[in-house]
Amino acid sequence: MKTAIIGAGNMGGSIARGLAKGSIIPASDIIVSNPSQGKLDELKVEFPALQITHDNQEAIIGAEFIILAVKPWLIKSVLRELKLKSKQIIISVAAGINFEELAHYVPEPEMTMFRIIPNTAISEMESMTLIASRNATKEQEQLMLDIFNQMGLAMLIPEEKFAACTSMASCGIAYVLKYIQAAMQAGIEMGVYPKDAMRMVAQSVKGAAELILNNDTHPSVEIDKVCTPGGITIKGINELEHDGYSSAIINAIKASKQ
């Protein structure tokens, strides 16, 4: 399953690293195209079997999957320059470019297409990846899920839900990191060394996520387990709510959807 990745920026490079670490597509079957050399060299050092090029057309020759990891405003020009085959599968990472628009830029509008929205944790095999399909078989959809489930958790959703889910899963990773940063700052103010504070908070966030993902539970249930009557945690929880914590998160996610 030769896979071409057009673009080696933050997202394209992260996807390349995640795919190369997985077991479904060997690194030797991955070719990454990028206009500048530096990012390609970094990938080649990490994964010597991976192929690199500056030529997008060279990258897609014989490729079953073509992952477009370029900025949304470059999608049209990149696709228009490629000599695509009807059986090749287009996988777009460009936010805001829907299937109808993509169909105008390819030689055959009925080509199989996927839209994916990972987050940058894909390089650590811990992404939440959203997937939507067009003209895909159930087998092709399952293959996409299998590939990206190796890099965290993948979910197939209708395209009309993409904006809302992107604000939670892709933009959302920044909001979680912002919490880690803020909690670190509190720890530093209380005398904890920055690196120690960062590790403590990051592991706490990871543990909270594992509780939800690995058990038939709910955040409110797990919060109740920590908030003993008259205890210190409920005081902090109440202070968060007094300061509009839940509303701030809701408003941030809704703002990201606009």
KOLBADO-649732 format. One record per residue (C-alpha): residue in three letters; x, y, z. Coordinates in steps of 0.2 Angstrom, whole numbers, always signed. Last residue first. Example, Ala and Ser with C-alpha at 12.3 -4.5 7.8 and 13.67 -1.06 7.14 Angstrom:
BEGIN
SER	+68	-5	+36
ALA	+62	-22	+39
! end
This chain:
BEGIN
GLN	-86	+146	+69
LYS	-82	+129	+76
SER	-67	+136	+86
ALA	-79	+148	+95
LYS	-90	+134	+101
ILE	-75	+125	+109
ALA	-69	+141	+117
ASN	-86	+145	+124
ILE	-89	+128	+131
ILE	-71	+129	+140
ALA	-74	+146	+147
SER	-92	+141	+153
SER	-85	+126	+162
TYR	-72	+137	+171
GLY	-83	+152	+175
ASP	-73	+158	+190
HIS	-86	+152	+202
GLU	-85	+135	+194
LEU	-67	+134	+196
GLU	-68	+139	+214
ASN	-81	+126	+217
ILE	-70	+112	+210
GLY	-55	+119	+221
LYS	-66	+118	+236
ILE	-72	+101	+231
THR	-54	+95	+230
ILE	-49	+100	+247
GLY	-62	+89	+257
GLY	-77	+94	+267
PRO	-87	+80	+259
THR	-75	+69	+248
CYS	-73	+76	+230
VAL	-61	+63	+222
LYS	-75	+49	+218
ASP	-87	+63	+213
ILE	-75	+69	+200
GLU	-75	+51	+193
VAL	-94	+50	+192
SER	-95	+67	+184
PRO	-82	+62	+171
HIS	-93	+47	+166
THR	-90	+28	+167
ASP	-89	+12	+157
ASN	-70	+11	+159
ASN	-55	+11	+148
LEU	-57	+28	+139
ILE	-64	+38	+154
LEU	-51	+32	+167
GLU	-37	+33	+154
ALA	-41	+52	+150
ALA	-40	+56	+169
GLY	-23	+46	+170
LYS	-16	+56	+155
VAL	-21	+73	+163
SER	-13	+67	+180
GLN	+2	+62	+170
ALA	+4	+79	+162
VAL	+1	+88	+179
MET	+14	+79	+188
ARG	+27	+80	+173
MET	+24	+98	+171
ALA	+26	+102	+190
ASP	+42	+92	+191
LYS	+49	+101	+176
PRO	+44	+118	+183
TYR	+51	+115	+200
VAL	+37	+116	+214
GLY	+37	+132	+225
MET	+19	+136	+226
GLU	+21	+149	+212
ILE	+28	+135	+202
GLY	+14	+124	+205
ALA	+1	+137	+200
GLN	+11	+140	+184
MET	+11	+121	+180
ALA	-8	+121	+182
ALA	-9	+135	+169
GLN	+2	+126	+157
ILE	-7	+109	+159
TYR	-24	+118	+157
LYS	-17	+126	+141
LEU	-11	+109	+135
VAL	-29	+103	+137
TYR	-35	+118	+127
ALA	-22	+115	+113
ILE	-28	+97	+112
GLY	-46	+104	+110
CYS	-42	+112	+93
SER	-41	+95	+86
ALA	-53	+84	+96
MET	-66	+97	+102
SER	-66	+110	+88
THR	-64	+96	+75
CYS	-79	+88	+81
ALA	-90	+103	+79
ALA	-83	+107	+61
PHE	-83	+89	+56
LYS	-101	+85	+60
GLU	-108	+88	+43
GLU	-95	+76	+36
PRO	-103	+62	+45
ILE	-92	+53	+57
LEU	-79	+38	+57
MET	-69	+38	+73
ALA	-50	+35	+76
LEU	-41	+33	+92
GLY	-22	+33	+94
MET	-10	+30	+80
GLN	-15	+12	+77
ASN	-33	+17	+76
PHE	-27	+28	+61
ILE	-23	+13	+50
ASP	-37	+2	+56
LEU	-50	+16	+54
MET	-44	+19	+37
LEU	-45	+1	+33
GLN	-63	+0	+39
GLU	-68	+14	+28
GLN	-60	+5	+13
GLU	-69	-11	+17
LYS	-86	-2	+20
THR	-83	+5	+2
ALA	-79	+23	-1
ASN	-88	+35	-12
ARG	-85	+49	+0
SER	-79	+46	+18
ALA	-77	+56	+34
ILE	-63	+52	+47
LEU	-59	+61	+64
THR	-42	+56	+72
MET	-39	+58	+91
SER	-21	+56	+91
GLU	-10	+45	+103
MET	+3	+37	+92
GLU	+16	+49	+98
SER	+17	+57	+81
ILE	-2	+57	+80
ALA	-2	+69	+96
THR	-3	+83	+83
ASN	-21	+81	+81
PRO	-30	+71	+67
ILE	-43	+78	+55
ILE	-46	+66	+41
ARG	-56	+69	+25
PHE	-58	+54	+14
MET	-60	+52	-5
THR	-64	+39	-17
MET	-65	+46	-35
GLU	-82	+51	-41
PRO	-77	+69	-45
GLU	-65	+62	-58
PRO	-51	+74	-64
VAL	-49	+81	-46
TYR	-51	+99	-41
HIS	-70	+101	-42
ALA	-72	+85	-31
LEU	-62	+94	-17
GLU	-75	+107	-16
GLU	-90	+95	-14
PHE	-80	+85	-2
ASN	-77	+99	+10
ILE	-62	+110	+12
GLY	-64	+118	+30
ALA	-49	+109	+37
ALA	-36	+102	+25
VAL	-31	+84	+30
SER	-37	+77	+14
ILE	-35	+58	+9
ILE	-37	+55	-9
ILE	-38	+37	-15
GLN	-31	+32	-31
LYS	-42	+21	-42
SER	-46	+35	-55
LYS	-28	+39	-58
LEU	-21	+57	-54
LYS	-10	+68	-64
LEU	-7	+81	-51
GLU	-6	+100	-54
ARG	-24	+103	-51
LEU	-23	+94	-34
VAL	-9	+106	-28
SER	-16	+122	-34
LYS	-33	+118	-27
ILE	-27	+112	-10
LEU	-15	+127	-7
TRP	-28	+138	+2
PRO	-32	+124	+14
LYS	-14	+122	+20
VAL	-5	+106	+15
ALA	-6	+88	+21
LEU	-14	+80	+6
ILE	-13	+61	+9
ILE	-12	+51	-7
PHE	-16	+33	-5
GLU	-14	+19	-18
ALA	+3	+27	-24
GLY	+10	+20	-40
ILE	+16	+38	-45
ILE	+10	+49	-31
ALA	+27	+55	-25
GLU	+34	+59	-43
GLN	+20	+70	-46
ASN	+23	+80	-29
ASP	+41	+82	-34
HIS	+52	+88	-19
THR	+56	+70	-14
ILE	+57	+58	+1
GLN	+57	+40	+4
LEU	+55	+31	+21
ALA	+67	+17	+24
PRO	+79	+29	+34
PHE	+65	+33	+47
GLU	+72	+46	+60
VAL	+86	+53	+49
LYS	+74	+53	+34
LEU	+61	+62	+43
GLU	+73	+76	+48
ASP	+80	+77	+31
LEU	+62	+79	+24
LYS	+59	+94	+36
GLY	+75	+102	+30
GLN	+74	+100	+11
SER	+60	+113	+7
PRO	+47	+110	-6
ASN	+39	+94	+2
SER	+35	+77	-4
VAL	+34	+62	+8
ILE	+35	+44	+2
ILE	+29	+29	+12
ASP	+30	+11	+6
SER	+47	+9	+14
ALA	+40	+15	+31
PRO	+29	-1	+31
ILE	+10	+2	+30
ILE	+0	-8	+42
SER	+12	-10	+57
GLY	+13	+7	+64
LYS	+29	+18	+68
ALA	+30	+24	+50
LEU	+12	+29	+49
GLY	+14	+39	+65
ARG	+30	+48	+59
ALA	+22	+52	+42
ILE	+6	+58	+50
SER	+17	+70	+62
GLY	+27	+76	+47
GLY	+11	+80	+37
MET	+4	+89	+52
ASN	+18	+100	+57
GLY	+25	+102	+40
ALA	+30	+88	+28
GLY	+18	+91	+14
ILE	+11	+79	+1
ILE	+11	+62	+9
ALA	+11	+47	-3
THR	+6	+30	+2
LYS	+11	+14	-6
MET	+0	+0	+0
! end
